[in-house]
Amino acid sequence: MLQSKRERQEASAALLLDSRGGVVAATPGAAAPAARELALVLRALRAPEPLLDEGEPGDALPVAVSIDARAPELGALLVRYDTARVVTNMVLHWPHPASTAEPVLVRRDGDFIVPVTTPLHTKAPRLPLAMDIPTTRAVRGVTGIVECNDYRGVPVIAALRHLPDSSWYLSVKVDRAEVLPLGVSTRSPSAWEPCCCSPSLARRSGSGVAPR
C-alpha cells in the first residue's frame, strides 16, 4: 500500500508511524522521519486535515495525515515530497495558450527571493529582493496584474498573489509581445485572474493540505 501510494503521488518517501512517532512501515525501507517531520506527525494525529511543513529553502516537503483524528492512537501517514519537482510539475501542467507563459512560486529568504518551483529561463538559486521583477513585487506585497521587466529584462505582464497561510508567492507571467497581438487588454484582469486565483494551487494541488 505504501509503495503504491508513494509511486502514485510521486513522493520520495512514505512512512506509517505509530502515535509516538515510531516507524511501523516505510518505503524505501531505510526511510526515517527527521525531527521536524516527527513534530509534524505528532501535531497531525488529532488534526482533521493533513498538515504540511514548508521548512527552509531547499528542504523536502513533508505532509502528515492522521489515520483517524478521532482515534490518534492509530497513528499517522507521513509522505515526503521533493518540493521543487512536485510543485513545478503542478503549476506547469496548467493549460494555457501562451508559449512564453511561466507560473512560478517563490518565497523570501532575507534580502533575496528563492524559487519554490523551477523557473523556465534561469538556474539562479536566488535573486535580490531589490530587483524590480514580478516575483519580487509579489513578495513586497503587490497583488493583481502588473507590467514590468522580468529577470531576463523582457517586458512581461504578470498576475501576482500571496498564497494564504503560507510563505509562498505566485507569479504567472507572459511576454508582453505575445499578449498584445492576441488582442488581450492589459487593463483587464479577466485573462489572468483565473491563474492567480486557482483553488487547486491555494489548496496545494487540491489535496486539502493545510500549510503551517
Residue, then its C-alpha position, 0 to 999 in steps of 0.5 A: m500500500l505504501q509503495s503504491k501510494r508513494e509511486r502514485q503521488e510521486a513522493s520520495a518517501a512514505l512512512l506509517l508511524d505509530s502515535r509516538g512517532g515510531v516507524v511501523a512501515a516505510t518505503p524505501g525501507a531505510a526511510a526515517p522521519a527527521a525531527r521536524e517531520l516527527a513534530l509534524v506527525l505528532r501535531a497531525l494525529r488529532a488534526p482533521e486535515p493533513l498538515l504540511d511543513e514548508g521548512e527552509p529553502g531547499d528542504a523536502l516537503p513533508v505532509a502528515v495525515s492522521i489515520d483517524a483524528r478521532a482515534p490518534e492512537l492509530g497513528a499517522l501517514l507521513v509522505r515526503y515530497d521533493t518540493a521543487r519537482v512536485v510543485t513545478n510539475m503542478v503549476l506547469h501542467w496548467p493549460h494555457p495558450a501562451s508559449t512564453a507563459e511561466p507560473v512560478l512560486v517563490r518565497r523570501d529568504g532575507d534580502f533575496i527571493v528563492p524559487v519554490t518551483t523551477p523557473l523556465h529561463t534561469k538556474a539562479p538559486r536566488l535573486p535580490l529582493a531589490m530587483d524590480i521583477p514580478t516575483t519580487r513585487a509579489v513578495r513586497g506585497v503587490t497583488g493583481i496584474v502588473e507590467c514590468n521587466d522580468y529577470r531576463g529584462v523582457p517586458v512581461i505582464a504578470a498576475l501576482r498573489h500571496l498564497p494564504d497561510s503560507s510563505w509562498y508567492l505566485s507569479v504567472k507571467v507572459d511576454r508582453a509581445e505575445v499578449l498584445p497581438l492576441g488582442v488581450s487588454t492589459r487593463s483587464p484582469s479577466a485573462w489572468e485572474p483565473c491563474c492567480c486565483s486557482p483553488s487547486l494551487a491555494r489548496r496545494s494541488g487540491s489535496g486539502v493540505a493545510p500549510r503551517 
